[in-house]
Amino acid sequence: MGGVYRRAPMAAVTPLADAWPLFRLRLRTERLVLRLPIDDEIVELMDLARTGIHPPDEMPFGIAWSALPSPAFEHNFLQYHWACRANWSPEHWELNLIADLDGVVIGTQSIRGDEFRIHRTVHTGSWLGREYQGRGLGKEMRAAVLGLAFDGLAARFAETSAFVDNAASNAVSRALGYEENGRTTLAPQGVARDAQRFRMSVDGWRARPRPPLVIEGLEDCMALFGADRETAHTDGPTG
């Protein structure tokens, strides 16, 4: 028997940022906008990484992901970014922000918290495409997430590390005011290498002037970070 097919009325589509408020978070510095990427932008970031982040005879990362051959490189890159979203909880989170320079994705800046509500400590990591290195952008990116941590989320400490021969990363840490916090070893390619640990306290962060930073969209994200609305600052300029 014939009949007339009638399509069910379309329900209103929920904006992505309403369902996952981290997509509305913005860190605006003098030159950059840091934000959570959608999938197409993760692919754009992946293509940038594939063009080269460091010389082929160097390995600045604790895990040698940048040296993987294709297609393992692409699979690993996407799975890592997807896993950070899928495994997010207020107890264990990692925010991987793209750095946008005049509409161009130039690298990524991460910030991680484990039991943040208890320890109030964050860990950071980053990389830039090679053509954007040496222009102070890495320092600007790191300062942005430190502003988010200390002025937005009321963190007590920020920690990072880099191999002792990674002069650029260590210079950024020292220039921002981190203090050395011991050594460790990592073996991304099966050979142990010394890495320098750094730590900064909220007092150290506030002991000197910081570049202006505008944080947008943080209010609706506070519970996701396990942060206290009463003690943390939310939207507005810092620095």
Secondary structure, DSSP 8 states (H G I E B T S, - for coil): ---------------HHHHSGGGG-EEE-SS-EEE---HHHHHHHHHHHHT-SS-TT---SSS-GGG--TTHHHHHHHHHHHHHHHT--SSEEEEEEEEEETTEEEEEEEEEEESHHHH-EEEEEEEE-GGGTTSSHHHHHHHHHHHIIIIIS--SEEEEEEETT-HHHHHHHHHHT-EEEEEEEE-TTSS-EEEEEEEEEHHHHHTS----EEEES-GGGHHHHT--TTTS--SEEE-
